[in-house]
């Protein structure tokens, strides 16, 4: 099979190329990595960061957007006729509206327990009820948890899944009534 055309020439290092400038240009040309979907959709590559953020109604520098008030002695101020500076026009208000809507949504419960831990806790409660010393001596206590550690795990399960725990204890009581 013949070689590709142009590959027979020896590769030489280009000493005349400014690698620093080349890398800077490549980085500048690359699209900005914007994690926020709303801002990413409205981003205009031809404009600067400050211009893009101003069009969306977002602040480039939070320190300038919300100035910190400092306590100072009252000083006599002279009134000076000032013309109001040109106010920035928000051309893309939908971005701000979407961000505010997303921020107003309730936070999802991110803390969960592993299925193994849930099964372990349910087995211990099913087998020993509220007797933590018996639970510590149980053969399924592979990690050799102390009674206090087991109690803490059960309380965590109760706190994370209160409805599931209520249903579980109710089913245990029904089983006990049936057995009697």
C-alpha positions in Angstrom: 0.0 0.0 0.0 1.6 3.4 -1.0 2.2 6.2 1.5 0.0 9.2 1.6 1.2 12.1 -0.5 3.3 14.6 1.3 4.3 12.3 4.2 7.6 11.3 2.7 9.2 14.6 3.7 11.1 14.8 7.0 9.2 16.7 9.7 11.1 19.8 10.9 10.5 22.0 13.9 9.2 25.5 13.1 11.5 27.8 15.1 9.9 30.9 13.6 6.4 30.1 15.0 5.5 31.9 18.2 3.9 29.1 20.2 2.6 31.4 23.0 0.7 33.6 20.5 -0.6 30.6 18.6 -2.0 29.0 21.8 -3.5 32.3 22.8 -5.3 32.6 19.5 -6.5 29.0 19.6 -8.0 29.6 23.1 -9.5 32.9 22.0 -11.2 31.3 18.9 -12.5 28.3 21.0 -16.1 28.8 22.2 -16.3 29.7 25.9 -17.3 26.8 28.1 -20.5 28.1 29.6 -22.1 25.7 32.0 -25.3 27.6 32.4 -27.7 26.6 29.5 -29.7 29.9 29.6 -26.5 32.1 29.2 -25.0 29.7 26.7 -28.0 30.0 24.3 -28.0 33.8 24.4 -24.2 34.2 24.1 -22.9 36.1 21.1 -19.3 35.1 20.1 -18.7 38.3 18.3 -19.1 40.4 21.5 -17.0 40.7 24.6 -17.9 39.2 27.9 -18.9 42.5 29.4 -21.1 43.3 26.4 -22.8 39.9 26.5 -23.5 40.1 30.2 -24.8 43.7 29.9 -27.2 42.7 27.2 -28.5 39.9 29.5 -28.9 42.2 32.4 -26.2 40.5 34.4 -23.3 42.1 36.3 -19.8 41.6 35.2 -18.3 42.7 38.5 -20.5 42.1 41.6 -18.6 44.6 43.6 -19.6 47.4 41.2 -23.2 46.1 40.9 -23.9 46.2 44.6 -21.6 48.8 46.2 -20.7 48.4 49.9 -21.9 51.4 51.9 -19.2 52.8 54.2 -19.9 54.9 57.3 -18.4 58.3 57.0 -18.8 61.6 58.6 -21.4 63.7 56.9 -19.6 66.1 54.5 -21.1 69.2 53.0 -21.9 68.3 49.5 -22.4 70.9 46.8 -25.0 70.3 44.2 -23.6 69.8 40.8 -25.6 69.5 37.7 -24.9 66.1 36.3 -26.4 64.4 33.3 -27.5 60.9 34.0 -25.1 58.4 32.5 -26.5 56.3 29.7 -28.4 53.5 31.2 -27.6 50.1 29.9 -30.4 48.5 27.9 -31.2 44.9 28.6 -31.8 43.4 25.2 -32.2 39.8 26.4 -34.4 39.9 29.5 -35.6 36.4 28.9 -32.2 35.1 30.2 -32.7 36.9 33.5 -36.3 35.7 33.8 -35.3 32.1 33.2 -32.5 32.3 35.8 -34.9 33.9 38.4 -37.4 31.1 37.7 -34.8 28.4 38.1 -33.6 30.0 41.4 -37.2 30.1 42.7 -37.8 26.4 42.3 -37.5 24.4 45.5 -34.2 22.6 46.0 -34.3 18.9 45.3 -33.4 16.5 48.2 -29.9 15.5 47.3 -29.1 13.4 50.3 -29.8 9.7 49.9 -28.8 6.5 51.6 -27.4 3.4 49.9 -29.7 0.5 49.3 -27.4 -1.7 51.4 -27.7 0.6 54.4 -31.5 0.7 54.1 -31.7 -3.1 53.9 -29.4 -3.4 56.9 -31.4 -1.0 59.0 -34.7 -2.7 58.0 -33.3 -6.2 58.8 -32.1 -5.0 62.2 -35.4 -3.4 63.1 -37.3 -6.5 61.8 -35.1 -8.9 63.8 -34.5 -7.0 67.1 -37.0 -4.2 67.3 -35.5 -1.4 69.5 -32.9 -3.6 71.3 -29.6 -2.1 70.0 -27.4 -4.3 72.2 -28.8 -7.4 70.4 -28.3 -5.7 67.1 -24.6 -5.2 67.9 -24.2 -8.9 68.5 -26.1 -9.9 65.4 -24.2 -12.0 62.8 -25.2 -9.6 60.0 -23.4 -6.8 61.8 -20.4 -7.2 59.4 -18.8 -3.9 60.3 -19.1 -4.6 64.0 -21.0 -1.4 64.7 -21.6 -0.5 68.3 -25.1 -0.1 69.6 -24.8 3.7 69.4 -23.6 3.5 65.8 -26.5 1.3 64.9 -28.9 3.7 66.6 -27.4 6.6 64.7 -27.9 4.7 61.4 -31.5 4.0 62.2 -32.1 7.7 63.1 -30.5 8.8 59.8 -32.9 6.4 58.0 -35.9 7.8 59.9 -34.8 11.4 59.1 -34.2 10.8 55.4 -37.2 8.6 54.7 -39.9 9.3 57.3 -42.8 8.1 55.1 -41.0 4.9 54.2 -40.1 4.3 57.9 -43.8 4.8 59.0 -45.0 2.3 56.4 -42.3 -0.2 57.4 -43.1 0.0 61.1 -46.9 -0.3 60.3 -46.3 -3.4 58.2 -44.2 -4.9 61.1 -47.0 -4.3 63.5 -49.5 -6.0 61.2 -47.2 -9.0 60.9 -47.0 -9.3 64.7 -50.8 -9.1 65.0 -51.2 -11.9 62.4 -48.6 -14.1 64.2 -50.4 -13.8 67.5 
